[in-house]
Amino acid sequence: MKVIGIGAAGNKAVLNAVQLKAIEAKDCLMMNSTTKDFPKENEVVDALGNNIHIECALISSIGGCGKEREIGKDIMREYLSNRNVVAKLKDFVTENEDHVVIVTSIAGGTGSGGANLLGKFIHTDLFQEEGLVMDITIIGFRGFNEDLRERENTLNFLKEIDPEFTVQLIDNSSFMKSCDGNKVVAEKNANINFAIRLSLMAGRKIAPSSQNIDATDLYKLVTTPGYQQIEYAQLDTIKNKEAFQKAIKDMIDNSNGIETVPSCACFGIMLNVNPDTLNYFDFDYTYLKSVYGQTIETYIHIQYCDDVTDKYEWMAIIVSGLDLPVKYLQAVYQQYLQMDNEITTNKSKNEDFFAALGEIKTNAITPSMNRGRNRKGVSRRGTVVSKVLQEANEEPKPQRPVTNGNVTMNKPNMNEVLQDDTPTVKNTF
């Protein structure tokens, strides 16, 4: 599995995952339209203080897209039109790989605009000559929906997703409750959630056992097209069936993804438990099926704490092939319309500055107070300087044009300007 992070959010997520050892740096690539989110000298420091090299690709030198998805699309198209770029991309992915994960913010510009295009290119074009099709998973961070453009970008991003892709969404705002509304901490927790998902998708948290999810089972779970939900929770001491059922319910109800509908194609359950805990597990998957629907395929992996490095108990589920919930998209769209209406309404209430200025009367000062012209040498006919010029029978040189783009202001007589021998400066912008 290869991982590509695009844009600021994607870059940060990949760096964090490498540092937490959820994925190896050699399997990661960072793309952006600015270098500010790349690690210094392309080196990331892991938890043990070791410097690890990570590949970084500057897809444009424009310094970011300013949340404009169309710019993100344009620079990604231009980037992928370069033969050298395509050759390097093939060297990174390799034809022996079968799965590429692309992670990005869905509300920004560079990643939100370029992720789907990159995914389609890798999916069908990158190894077309070799007759290979690459599976694509897109993991999108849904931001805090702070402005109208973020909501609009979210909707357009979801509209453009290829139906052959596997899609996950991580809702940053869902972490706000657990960190007292601190957005910086919420983003960090969202990145940790991404790292856990990657480790489960790559099979890094499972060990050989008598009840296995094998490599093909995991591959099918991870790459089934449609919306995908991955949940993980550590278990407190489980003493009865009710406690286990509550743990499962809490894990799903406190999901950091989006609300789903019962429509899954397959799901897998992974358990890292003590043998006695299994006595309380519901092998009929009652609550799982009530939330995600009847499944075509079910896989289960059970490993025991005594046999693995993880001595604490945990459980995880991977649910694949879900439909993107229409109600969720409709809710985002209604929020978008409401915010748009509020902005439009507020702007219409504001009086036009120049229209209001024209109504302002400024005649409170009486003529008797305008005594400046009574000074010696100043008269209604002009200043002393103008009198001297008149007496010398000279005319002031014409004023040169002041330009602003194609608009000419204070434009003098052109015949007089042509007679002026002052060298002109060409506007190069």
Secondary structure as GFF3:
##gff-version 3
##sequence-region A 1 429
A	DSSP	beta_strand	2	6	.	.	.	ID=ss1
A	DSSP	alpha_helix	7	19	.	.	.	ID=ss2
A	DSSP	three_ten_helix	25	27	.	.	.	ID=ss3
A	DSSP	beta_strand	28	32	.	.	.	ID=ss4
A	DSSP	three_ten_helix	40	42	.	.	.	ID=ss5
A	DSSP	beta_strand	43	45	.	.	.	ID=ss6
A	DSSP	beta_strand	51	53	.	.	.	ID=ss7
A	DSSP	beta_strand	55	58	.	.	.	ID=ss8
A	DSSP	alpha_helix	69	80	.	.	.	ID=ss9
A	DSSP	alpha_helix	83	93	.	.	.	ID=ss10
A	DSSP	beta_strand	99	105	.	.	.	ID=ss11
A	DSSP	alpha_helix	110	120	.	.	.	ID=ss12
A	DSSP	pi_helix	121	125	.	.	.	ID=ss13
A	DSSP	beta_strand	135	142	.	.	.	ID=ss14
A	DSSP	alpha_helix	148	160	.	.	.	ID=ss15
A	DSSP	beta_strand	166	171	.	.	.	ID=ss16
A	DSSP	three_ten_helix	172	175	.	.	.	ID=ss17
A	DSSP	three_ten_helix	177	179	.	.	.	ID=ss18
A	DSSP	alpha_helix	183	201	.	.	.	ID=ss19
A	DSSP	alpha_helix	215	223	.	.	.	ID=ss20
A	DSSP	beta_strand	226	234	.	.	.	ID=ss21
A	DSSP	alpha_helix	241	253	.	.	.	ID=ss22
A	DSSP	beta_strand	266	273	.	.	.	ID=ss23
A	DSSP	three_ten_helix	275	280	.	.	.	ID=ss24
A	DSSP	alpha_helix	286	292	.	.	.	ID=ss25
A	DSSP	beta_strand	297	304	.	.	.	ID=ss26
A	DSSP	three_ten_helix	305	307	.	.	.	ID=ss27
A	DSSP	beta_strand	314	322	.	.	.	ID=ss28
A	DSSP	alpha_helix	326	349	.	.	.	ID=ss29
A	DSSP	alpha_helix	353	358	.	.	.	ID=ss30
A	DSSP	three_ten_helix	367	369	.	.	.	ID=ss31
A	DSSP	three_ten_helix	372	374	.	.	.	ID=ss32
A	DSSP	alpha_helix	384	391	.	.	.	ID=ss33
A	DSSP	beta_strand	402	404	.	.	.	ID=ss34
A	DSSP	beta_strand	407	409	.	.	.	ID=ss35
A	DSSP	alpha_helix	414	419	.	.	.	ID=ss36
###
